[in-house]
């Protein structure tokens, strides 16, 4: 029997970014008010490597770009013209013969290519972060590209100060690491030039100020991967960057570059990108940079889509997952409300911060996501889903913490999931996990009847749950679960006591 054909489907949207290091194509559609990636293609074209001292783009580099675009062209054929946006960035801004490349590229693609300015690129990058990353409202955004570096300070969806500098990981590699030598002298020369370009900007940026610094480049992603592979908390700090720099110097040559966690495709331009990033840390006095969820492509895409500025990105992601995986929304937020009260009661004594509280709330909402597949192994299914789903609004480190919590919302504790998270210390994860597990137990009846009175207290590794005696007497199953929980939490050094008010 033939399946019926739906009368209509959600339209596709495509964004192509002709970057200095890589060409990217992103194809998406809207599903349950959230963005679903349908296709994503990335090709290491290394266009900037084809620029000579006179900024003439050589034929080999152009040929690599055209070959890539021939693949992209096939994919664009069935997408509405108004849903397609193609931009070219730093290398094609610099190349004196860029018109030769763009003219043939437009003929191959059948669409107009917009050669955007550095400031336009910076605005798109900022919007990509604003649409896809949950963070403090005032942000410093950093993007180290192949031929340019963008620095933006903004608030909400408004970029207040933007700058695009002619320095990037490909151009700096050609200038300072062309012989492949990974020496302290080469790093010093690269950082000194970056310092010279960055220093005039500092005053204006610091006057505007920011609450958090976010990075979106391949260099920052590579640093995060190295930290994770080397079993370090995924915090990008100057100390961690200098440690990685020493690991590179010890390798002596790019051809011998072999440090744990650095992928092969990132090796050719990692040293130059790292030198720029270290200079940014020093000049701007940064203590930490966090990985953001999106960049230029997402900034362009979300502005093409309807009503994307009206809903918080993380909330939109949660709503989409609730719908797609048939989560009992009312119960999810019932658990979240109990956890929120517990978190507020113990956060000071347990040194919990608002970022951890936000991930805990998301874990409460998603803790039953695996039930759609089956009950018995639902925690394992939940971990798989969250590890593989598009989670706009969550960084990779935040995803790892979310998985650690949801994998441990009840019964036996999965220590491996806790150890694999890379956002914060394990003791804070265990404390957040204890709150989630108790909230799930207290909401076990799945009704909106509120407890007459209950409270939480924390002191060191101790956690006390205070319940009305009447509630304990009338809910023997819940009380039995709480007594079992005393044993479970003791295995992670949390001393739970349950007392009557």
Order of alpha helices (4+ residues) and beta strands (2+ residues): beta-beta-beta-alpha-beta-alpha-alpha-beta-alpha-beta-beta-beta-alpha-alpha-alpha-beta-alpha-alpha-alpha-beta-alpha-alpha-alpha-alpha-alpha-alpha-alpha-alpha-beta-beta-alpha-alpha-beta
